[in-house]
Amino acid sequence: MVLNWLPLLVVLTYVLAPIPNWVAKRVAGGSDFFSEENRGVLETGYFVTSFFVVSGFAIPFVLAHASLISVPAMYMSLIGGILIYLTILGYLHFFVTAEEGIF
């Protein structure tokens, strides 16, 4: 009963996931998005973001494997993560145009 908050660790990955892309875009400069000298910074931001997204799906599996959370809690955490990421992708697809940029 004491460890029932552990599935909420996934929320931390939802909060941290967009930050590397935002920082990388600010560091690379928004004037010329496709210039070669800025691609390394942008690719690093994408890599760190993908680390957070994969961690958001892996944390429930690891916690369930270690018997820190129950299997139904793992399923609910995974379904919640899928819904959040699908909501973000749907918003980007329908409401953000190519001229505006993502972040």
N, CA, C and O atoms as CSV, one atom per row, in Angstrom:
chain,resi,resn,atom,element,x,y,z
A,1,MET,N,N,0.805,-1.189,0.000
A,1,MET,CA,C,0.000,0.000,0.000
A,1,MET,C,C,0.859,1.269,0.000
A,1,MET,O,O,0.434,2.318,-0.484
A,2,VAL,N,N,2.064,1.158,0.545
A,2,VAL,CA,C,2.931,2.324,0.646
A,2,VAL,C,C,3.486,2.718,-0.721
A,2,VAL,O,O,3.738,3.898,-0.964
A,3,LEU,N,N,3.680,1.748,-1.619
A,3,LEU,CA,C,4.316,2.024,-2.916
A,3,LEU,C,C,3.303,2.236,-4.037
A,3,LEU,O,O,3.658,2.077,-5.205
A,4,ASN,N,N,2.057,2.587,-3.729
A,4,ASN,CA,C,1.060,2.735,-4.781
A,4,ASN,C,C,1.255,3.998,-5.613
A,4,ASN,O,O,0.523,4.190,-6.584
A,5,TRP,N,N,2.189,4.850,-5.284
A,5,TRP,CA,C,2.465,6.061,-6.056
A,5,TRP,C,C,3.492,5.819,-7.166
A,5,TRP,O,O,3.694,6.696,-8.006
A,6,LEU,N,N,4.132,4.674,-7.192
A,6,LEU,CA,C,5.214,4.419,-8.142
A,6,LEU,C,C,4.802,4.519,-9.621
A,6,LEU,O,O,5.609,4.988,-10.423
A,7,PRO,N,N,3.599,4.107,-10.020
A,7,PRO,CA,C,3.241,4.310,-11.437
A,7,PRO,C,C,3.225,5.780,-11.857
A,7,PRO,O,O,3.312,6.085,-13.046
A,8,LEU,N,N,3.116,6.680,-10.898
A,8,LEU,CA,C,3.121,8.112,-11.228
A,8,LEU,C,C,4.500,8.618,-11.635
A,8,LEU,O,O,4.627,9.760,-12.076
A,9,LEU,N,N,5.535,7.793,-11.496
A,9,LEU,CA,C,6.857,8.184,-11.993
A,9,LEU,C,C,6.836,8.410,-13.505
A,9,LEU,O,O,7.656,9.154,-14.042
A,10,VAL,N,N,5.902,7.767,-14.174
A,10,VAL,CA,C,5.790,7.916,-15.621
A,10,VAL,C,C,5.401,9.348,-15.984
A,10,VAL,O,O,5.789,9.849,-17.039
A,11,VAL,N,N,4.643,10.000,-15.117
A,11,VAL,CA,C,4.234,11.389,-15.371
A,11,VAL,C,C,5.462,12.284,-15.479
A,11,VAL,O,O,5.472,13.239,-16.255
A,12,LEU,N,N,6.486,11.980,-14.712
A,12,LEU,CA,C,7.724,12.756,-14.792
A,12,LEU,C,C,8.321,12.698,-16.202
A,12,LEU,O,O,8.843,13.697,-16.696
A,13,THR,N,N,8.244,11.532,-16.849
A,13,THR,CA,C,8.767,11.446,-18.216
A,13,THR,C,C,7.916,12.246,-19.194
A,13,THR,O,O,8.440,12.770,-20.177
A,14,TYR,N,N,6.597,12.351,-18.938
A,14,TYR,CA,C,5.748,13.171,-19.815
A,14,TYR,C,C,6.119,14.638,-19.701
A,14,TYR,O,O,6.081,15.373,-20.688
A,15,VAL,N,N,6.476,15.062,-18.502
A,15,VAL,CA,C,6.834,16.466,-18.281
A,15,VAL,C,C,8.212,16.763,-18.873
A,15,VAL,O,O,8.423,17.830,-19.450
A,16,LEU,N,N,9.146,15.826,-18.732
A,16,LEU,CA,C,10.517,16.061,-19.184
A,16,LEU,C,C,10.723,15.822,-20.677
A,16,LEU,O,O,11.689,16.331,-21.245
A,17,ALA,N,N,9.851,15.068,-21.321
A,17,ALA,CA,C,10.067,14.678,-22.724
A,17,ALA,C,C,10.209,15.855,-23.692
A,17,ALA,O,O,11.118,15.816,-24.521
A,18,PRO,N,N,9.380,16.893,-23.646
A,18,PRO,CA,C,9.535,17.967,-24.638
A,18,PRO,C,C,10.668,18.945,-24.349
A,18,PRO,O,O,11.034,19.731,-25.223
A,19,ILE,N,N,11.224,18.913,-23.155
A,19,ILE,CA,C,12.235,19.906,-22.781
A,19,ILE,C,C,13.501,19.817,-23.632
A,19,ILE,O,O,13.993,20.864,-24.052
A,20,PRO,N,N,14.068,18.626,-23.918
A,20,PRO,CA,C,15.283,18.597,-24.744
A,20,PRO,C,C,15.080,19.171,-26.150
A,20,PRO,O,O,15.971,19.842,-26.671
A,21,ASN,N,N,13.927,18.921,-26.768
A,21,ASN,CA,C,13.669,19.505,-28.094
A,21,ASN,C,C,13.567,21.018,-28.014
A,21,ASN,O,O,14.072,21.727,-28.884
A,22,TRP,N,N,12.920,21.507,-26.981
A,22,TRP,CA,C,12.771,22.941,-26.819
A,22,TRP,C,C,14.131,23.607,-26.619
A,22,TRP,O,O,14.423,24.631,-27.237
A,23,VAL,N,N,14.961,23.021,-25.753
A,23,VAL,CA,C,16.293,23.583,-25.491
A,23,VAL,C,C,17.167,23.493,-26.742
A,23,VAL,O,O,17.871,24.446,-27.075
A,24,ALA,N,N,17.125,22.356,-27.435
A,24,ALA,CA,C,17.953,22.186,-28.634
A,24,ALA,C,C,17.566,23.184,-29.717
A,24,ALA,O,O,18.429,23.722,-30.410
A,25,LYS,N,N,16.275,23.429,-29.861
A,25,LYS,CA,C,15.853,24.391,-30.880
A,25,LYS,C,C,16.293,25.802,-30.513
A,25,LYS,O,O,16.668,26.579,-31.391
A,26,ARG,N,N,16.254,26.141,-29.241
A,26,ARG,CA,C,16.705,27.470,-28.808
A,26,ARG,C,C,18.215,27.622,-28.988
A,26,ARG,O,O,18.690,28.676,-29.410
A,27,VAL,N,N,18.966,26.571,-28.670
A,27,VAL,CA,C,20.422,26.634,-28.794
A,27,VAL,C,C,20.834,26.679,-30.261
A,27,VAL,O,O,21.751,27.416,-30.624
A,28,ALA,N,N,20.163,25.895,-31.108
A,28,ALA,CA,C,20.517,25.840,-32.518
A,28,ALA,C,C,20.118,27.114,-33.255
A,28,ALA,O,O,20.648,27.405,-34.327
A,29,GLY,N,N,19.199,27.861,-32.694
A,29,GLY,CA,C,18.739,29.083,-33.363
A,29,GLY,C,C,17.631,28.753,-34.334
A,29,GLY,O,O,17.759,27.833,-35.141
A,30,GLY,N,N,16.561,29.488,-34.262
A,30,GLY,CA,C,15.399,29.186,-35.082
A,30,GLY,C,C,15.426,29.772,-36.471
A,30,GLY,O,O,14.476,29.574,-37.228
A,31,SER,N,N,16.487,30.497,-36.845
A,31,SER,CA,C,16.466,31.192,-38.126
A,31,SER,C,C,16.580,30.233,-39.313
A,31,SER,O,O,15.817,30.349,-40.272
A,32,ASP,N,N,17.507,29.304,-39.262
A,32,ASP,CA,C,17.687,28.366,-40.370
A,32,ASP,C,C,17.642,26.950,-39.798
A,32,ASP,O,O,18.648,26.432,-39.314
A,33,PHE,N,N,16.473,26.337,-39.859
A,33,PHE,CA,C,16.240,25.054,-39.199
A,33,PHE,C,C,17.041,23.917,-39.815
A,33,PHE,O,O,17.454,23.001,-39.105
A,34,PHE,N,N,17.266,23.959,-41.110
A,34,PHE,CA,C,17.888,22.829,-41.787
A,34,PHE,C,C,19.376,23.027,-42.087
A,34,PHE,O,O,19.937,22.287,-42.895
A,35,SER,N,N,20.018,23.993,-41.466
A,35,SER,CA,C,21.435,24.186,-41.731
A,35,SER,C,C,22.239,23.058,-41.084
A,35,SER,O,O,21.846,22.517,-40.051
A,36,GLU,N,N,23.353,22.715,-41.695
A,36,GLU,CA,C,24.148,21.565,-41.262
A,36,GLU,C,C,24.822,21.778,-39.913
A,36,GLU,O,O,24.976,20.819,-39.157
A,37,GLU,N,N,25.227,22.993,-39.587
A,37,GLU,CA,C,25.930,23.199,-38.326
A,37,GLU,C,C,25.007,23.055,-37.129
A,37,GLU,O,O,25.486,22.850,-36.014
A,38,ASN,N,N,23.709,23.155,-37.321
A,38,ASN,CA,C,22.763,23.037,-36.212
A,38,ASN,C,C,22.168,21.640,-36.081
A,38,ASN,O,O,21.490,21.354,-35.095
A,39,ARG,N,N,22.404,20.785,-37.037
A,39,ARG,CA,C,21.772,19.460,-37.004
A,39,ARG,C,C,22.241,18.620,-35.826
A,39,ARG,O,O,21.448,17.853,-35.279
A,40,GLY,N,N,23.488,18.736,-35.417
A,40,GLY,CA,C,23.989,17.946,-34.296
A,40,GLY,C,C,23.256,18.267,-33.006
A,40,GLY,O,O,22.918,17.367,-32.236
A,41,VAL,N,N,23.012,19.538,-32.774
A,41,VAL,CA,C,22.298,19.957,-31.570
A,41,VAL,C,C,20.861,19.462,-31.619
A,41,VAL,O,O,20.337,18.968,-30.621
A,42,LEU,N,N,20.222,19.592,-32.777
A,42,LEU,CA,C,18.840,19.140,-32.906
A,42,LEU,C,C,18.723,17.630,-32.769
A,42,LEU,O,O,17.793,17.134,-32.133
A,43,GLU,N,N,19.653,16.900,-33.359
A,43,GLU,CA,C,19.624,15.442,-33.256
A,43,GLU,C,C,19.859,14.980,-31.820
A,43,GLU,O,O,19.280,13.982,-31.391
A,44,THR,N,N,20.692,15.688,-31.080
A,44,THR,CA,C,20.895,15.363,-29.671
A,44,THR,C,C,19.607,15.578,-28.884
A,44,THR,O,O,19.268,14.775,-28.015
A,45,GLY,N,N,18.901,16.642,-29.179
A,45,GLY,CA,C,17.611,16.885,-28.533
A,45,GLY,C,C,16.608,15.795,-28.845
A,45,GLY,O,O,15.864,15.361,-27.966
A,46,TYR,N,N,16.581,15.344,-30.103
A,46,TYR,CA,C,15.673,14.247,-30.483
A,46,TYR,C,C,16.042,12.960,-29.752
A,46,TYR,O,O,15.163,12.216,-29.317
A,47,PHE,N,N,17.341,12.698,-29.617
A,47,PHE,CA,C,17.795,11.483,-28.945
A,47,PHE,C,C,17.380,11.477,-27.479
A,47,PHE,O,O,16.874,10.472,-26.980
A,48,VAL,N,N,17.592,12.588,-26.793
A,48,VAL,CA,C,17.249,12.654,-25.376
A,48,VAL,C,C,15.727,12.574,-25.194
A,48,VAL,O,O,15.247,11.953,-24.246
A,49,THR,N,N,14.979,13.197,-26.095
A,49,THR,CA,C,13.525,13.099,-26.041
A,49,THR,C,C,13.070,11.661,-26.234
A,49,THR,O,O,12.177,11.192,-25.528
A,50,SER,N,N,13.675,10.960,-27.180
A,50,SER,CA,C,13.289,9.561,-27.393
A,50,SER,C,C,13.648,8.712,-26.177
A,50,SER,O,O,12.950,7.743,-25.877
A,51,PHE,N,N,14.721,9.057,-25.474
A,51,PHE,CA,C,15.069,8.358,-24.232
A,51,PHE,C,C,13.945,8.507,-23.212
A,51,PHE,O,O,13.562,7.529,-22.569
A,52,PHE,N,N,13.411,9.717,-23.056
A,52,PHE,CA,C,12.325,9.929,-22.103
A,52,PHE,C,C,11.053,9.201,-22.523
A,52,PHE,O,O,10.347,8.652,-21.677
A,53,VAL,N,N,10.755,9.190,-23.816
A,53,VAL,CA,C,9.550,8.504,-24.291
A,53,VAL,C,C,9.666,7.004,-24.058
A,53,VAL,O,O,8.717,6.381,-23.582
A,54,VAL,N,N,10.809,6.415,-24.384
A,54,VAL,CA,C,11.009,4.981,-24.157
A,54,VAL,C,C,10.992,4.678,-22.663
A,54,VAL,O,O,10.458,3.649,-22.249
A,55,SER,N,N,11.561,5.550,-21.859
A,55,SER,CA,C,11.532,5.353,-20.408
A,55,SER,C,C,10.104,5.384,-19.876
A,55,SER,O,O,9.770,4.660,-18.938
A,56,GLY,N,N,9.269,6.217,-20.470
A,56,GLY,CA,C,7.866,6.274,-20.048
A,56,GLY,C,C,7.148,4.956,-20.253
A,56,GLY,O,O,6.239,4.619,-19.494
A,57,PHE,N,N,7.546,4.204,-21.273
A,57,PHE,CA,C,6.947,2.888,-21.483
A,57,PHE,C,C,7.686,1.792,-20.722
A,57,PHE,O,O,7.081,0.769,-20.401
A,58,ALA,N,N,8.950,1.965,-20.428
A,58,ALA,CA,C,9.734,0.917,-19.775
A,58,ALA,C,C,9.571,0.908,-18.259
A,58,ALA,O,O,9.649,-0.154,-17.642
A,59,ILE,N,N,9.350,2.050,-17.658
A,59,ILE,CA,C,9.253,2.115,-16.196
A,59,ILE,C,C,8.155,1.201,-15.654
A,59,ILE,O,O,8.411,0.480,-14.690
A,60,PRO,N,N,6.938,1.193,-16.225
A,60,PRO,CA,C,5.927,0.270,-15.688
A,60,PRO,C,C,6.334,-1.202,-15.799
A,60,PRO,O,O,6.055,-1.988,-14.894
A,61,PHE,N,N,6.990,-1.580,-16.899
A,61,PHE,CA,C,7.440,-2.963,-17.031
A,61,PHE,C,C,8.458,-3.325,-15.958
A,61,PHE,O,O,8.372,-4.395,-15.356
A,62,VAL,N,N,9.407,-2.452,-15.718
A,62,VAL,CA,C,10.452,-2.712,-14.719
A,62,VAL,C,C,9.852,-2.783,-13.319
A,62,VAL,O,O,10.212,-3.659,-12.532
A,63,LEU,N,N,8.948,-1.875,-13.009
A,63,LEU,CA,C,8.324,-1.887,-11.689
A,63,LEU,C,C,7.476,-3.137,-11.474
A,63,LEU,O,O,7.464,-3.695,-10.377
A,64,ALA,N,N,6.764,-3.582,-12.513
A,64,ALA,CA,C,5.966,-4.806,-12.390
A,64,ALA,C,C,6.868,-6.032,-12.289
A,64,ALA,O,O,6.566,-6.962,-11.542
A,65,HIS,N,N,7.963,-6.041,-13.029
A,65,HIS,CA,C,8.889,-7.170,-12.969
A,65,HIS,C,C,9.533,-7.277,-11.590
A,65,HIS,O,O,9.786,-8.382,-11.110
A,66,ALA,N,N,9.799,-6.149,-10.955
A,66,ALA,CA,C,10.385,-6.142,-9.615
A,66,ALA,C,C,9.324,-6.320,-8.531
A,66,ALA,O,O,9.644,-6.264,-7.343
A,67,SER,N,N,8.074,-6.532,-8.918
A,67,SER,CA,C,6.938,-6.712,-8.003
A,67,SER,C,C,6.725,-5.510,-7.088
A,67,SER,O,O,6.257,-5.654,-5.959
A,68,LEU,N,N,7.067,-4.343,-7.577
A,68,LEU,CA,C,6.800,-3.122,-6.816
A,68,LEU,C,C,5.403,-2.586,-7.095
A,68,LEU,O,O,4.820,-1.902,-6.254
A,69,ILE,N,N,4.862,-2.894,-8.278
A,69,ILE,CA,C,3.483,-2.566,-8.603
A,69,ILE,C,C,2.816,-3.823,-9.143
A,69,ILE,O,O,3.491,-4.767,-9.554
A,70,SER,N,N,1.506,-3.829,-9.140
A,70,SER,CA,C,0.784,-4.991,-9.656
A,70,SER,C,C,0.698,-4.917,-11.178
A,70,SER,O,O,0.909,-3.864,-11.779
A,71,VAL,N,N,0.389,-6.039,-11.775
A,71,VAL,CA,C,0.283,-6.096,-13.236
A,71,VAL,C,C,-0.861,-5.220,-13.756
A,71,VAL,O,O,-0.677,-4.548,-14.771
A,72,PRO,N,N,-2.045,-5.194,-13.102
A,72,PRO,CA,C,-3.074,-4.253,-13.577
A,72,PRO,C,C,-2.628,-2.785,-13.520
A,72,PRO,O,O,-2.996,-1.990,-14.384
A,73,ALA,N,N,-1.839,-2.431,-12.509
A,73,ALA,CA,C,-1.320,-1.063,-12.439
A,73,ALA,C,C,-0.374,-0.790,-13.608
A,73,ALA,O,O,-0.340,0.318,-14.142
A,74,MET,N,N,0.395,-1.808,-14.000
A,74,MET,CA,C,1.280,-1.660,-15.152
A,74,MET,C,C,0.464,-1.414,-16.418
A,74,MET,O,O,0.783,-0.530,-17.212
A,75,TYR,N,N,-0.597,-2.210,-16.598
A,75,TYR,CA,C,-1.444,-2.034,-17.782
A,75,TYR,C,C,-2.095,-0.654,-17.808
A,75,TYR,O,O,-2.137,-0.006,-18.854
A,76,MET,N,N,-2.595,-0.210,-16.674
A,76,MET,CA,C,-3.230,1.109,-16.635
A,76,MET,C,C,-2.219,2.226,-16.910
A,76,MET,O,O,-2.548,3.211,-17.572
A,77,SER,N,N,-1.013,2.079,-16.414
A,77,SER,CA,C,0.023,3.072,-16.662
A,77,SER,C,C,0.399,3.112,-18.141
A,77,SER,O,O,0.584,4.188,-18.710
A,78,LEU,N,N,0.510,1.941,-18.760
A,78,LEU,CA,C,0.835,1.887,-20.192
A,78,LEU,C,C,-0.289,2.460,-21.047
A,78,LEU,O,O,-0.030,3.187,-22.007
A,79,ILE,N,N,-1.524,2.140,-20.708
A,79,ILE,CA,C,-2.656,2.680,-21.467
A,79,ILE,C,C,-2.718,4.190,-21.315
A,79,ILE,O,O,-2.984,4.900,-22.284
A,80,GLY,N,N,-2.476,4.689,-20.105
A,80,GLY,CA,C,-2.454,6.133,-19.895
A,80,GLY,C,C,-1.357,6.809,-20.703
A,80,GLY,O,O,-1.574,7.882,-21.267
A,81,GLY,N,N,-0.175,6.188,-20.764
A,81,GLY,CA,C,0.927,6.747,-21.556
A,81,GLY,C,C,0.606,6.777,-23.036
A,81,GLY,O,O,0.904,7.752,-23.726
A,82,ILE,N,N,-0.006,5.700,-23.524
A,82,ILE,CA,C,-0.385,5.658,-24.936
A,82,ILE,C,C,-1.407,6.744,-25.240
A,82,ILE,O,O,-1.312,7.405,-26.274
A,83,LEU,N,N,-2.379,6.940,-24.360
A,83,LEU,CA,C,-3.382,7.987,-24.579
A,83,LEU,C,C,-2.759,9.378,-24.586
A,83,LEU,O,O,-3.130,10.221,-25.403
A,84,ILE,N,N,-1.827,9.616,-23.693
A,84,ILE,CA,C,-1.184,10.938,-23.647
A,84,ILE,C,C,-0.374,11.192,-24.909
A,84,ILE,O,O,-0.474,12.267,-25.502
A,85,TYR,N,N,0.429,10.214,-25.330
A,85,TYR,CA,C,1.248,10.412,-26.529
A,85,TYR,C,C,0.388,10.516,-27.790
A,85,TYR,O,O,0.708,11.291,-28.690
A,86,LEU,N,N,-0.695,9.748,-27.865
A,86,LEU,CA,C,-1.596,9.874,-29.012
A,86,LEU,C,C,-2.302,11.229,-29.029
A,86,LEU,O,O,-2.553,11.785,-30.098
A,87,THR,N,N,-2.619,11.752,-27.864
A,87,THR,CA,C,-3.223,13.081,-27.788
A,87,THR,C,C,-2.251,14.144,-28.290
A,87,THR,O,O,-2.645,15.040,-29.037
A,88,ILE,N,N,-0.996,14.053,-27.889
A,88,ILE,CA,C,0.013,15.016,-28.341
A,88,ILE,C,C,0.209,14.915,-29.846
A,88,ILE,O,O,0.265,15.934,-30.534
A,89,LEU,N,N,0.315,13.687,-30.365
A,89,LEU,CA,C,0.484,13.514,-31.811
A,89,LEU,C,C,-0.733,14.010,-32.580
A,89,LEU,O,O,-0.586,14.615,-33.642
A,90,GLY,N,N,-1.927,13.762,-32.061
A,90,GLY,CA,C,-3.137,14.261,-32.717
A,90,GLY,C,C,-3.184,15.777,-32.746
A,90,GLY,O,O,-3.562,16.367,-33.758
A,91,TYR,N,N,-2.804,16.412,-31.647
A,91,TYR,CA,C,-2.762,17.868,-31.614
A,91,TYR,C,C,-1.770,18.403,-32.640
A,91,TYR,O,O,-2.077,19.338,-33.379
A,92,LEU,N,N,-0.582,17.809,-32.683
A,92,LEU,CA,C,0.425,18.278,-33.637
A,92,LEU,C,C,-0.033,18.072,-35.072
A,92,LEU,O,O,0.245,18.901,-35.938
A,93,HIS,N,N,-0.729,16.978,-35.329
A,93,HIS,CA,C,-1.172,16.684,-36.693
A,93,HIS,C,C,-2.263,17.649,-37.153
A,93,HIS,O,O,-2.245,18.106,-38.295
A,94,PHE,N,N,-3.207,17.960,-36.273
A,94,PHE,CA,C,-4.358,18.741,-36.698
A,94,PHE,C,C,-4.220,20.245,-36.480
A,94,PHE,O,O,-4.853,21.019,-37.198
A,95,PHE,N,N,-3.420,20.681,-35.522
A,95,PHE,CA,C,-3.430,22.097,-35.171
A,95,PHE,C,C,-2.123,22.839,-35.384
A,95,PHE,O,O,-2.122,24.068,-35.324
A,96,VAL,N,N,-1.021,22.167,-35.626
A,96,VAL,CA,C,0.255,22.839,-35.831
A,96,VAL,C,C,0.612,22.737,-37.306
A,96,VAL,O,O,0.723,21.642,-37.857
A,97,THR,N,N,0.788,23.886,-37.935
A,97,THR,CA,C,1.163,23.895,-39.344
A,97,THR,C,C,2.680,23.848,-39.475
A,97,THR,O,O,3.399,24.074,-38.501
A,98,ALA,N,N,3.160,23.559,-40.662
A,98,ALA,CA,C,4.607,23.442,-40.897
A,98,ALA,C,C,5.303,24.782,-40.714
A,98,ALA,O,O,6.473,24.813,-40.335
A,99,GLU,N,N,4.614,25.891,-40.975
A,99,GLU,CA,C,5.240,27.206,-40.828
A,99,GLU,C,C,5.448,27.580,-39.370
A,99,GLU,O,O,6.397,28.291,-39.039
A,100,GLU,N,N,4.555,27.100,-38.487
A,100,GLU,CA,C,4.658,27.464,-37.077
A,100,GLU,C,C,5.780,26.726,-36.382
A,100,GLU,O,O,6.384,27.267,-35.456
A,101,GLY,N,N,6.073,25.526,-36.790
A,101,GLY,CA,C,7.054,24.698,-36.094
A,101,GLY,C,C,6.387,23.972,-34.936
A,101,GLY,O,O,5.250,24.272,-34.570
A,102,ILE,N,N,7.089,23.039,-34.380
A,102,ILE,CA,C,6.493,22.232,-33.316
A,102,ILE,C,C,6.676,22.878,-31.955
A,102,ILE,O,O,5.741,22.885,-31.154
A,103,PHE,N,N,7.846,23.416,-31.669
A,103,PHE,CA,C,8.085,23.998,-30.339
A,103,PHE,C,C,8.558,25.414,-30.479
A,103,PHE,O,O,8.816,26.081,-29.477
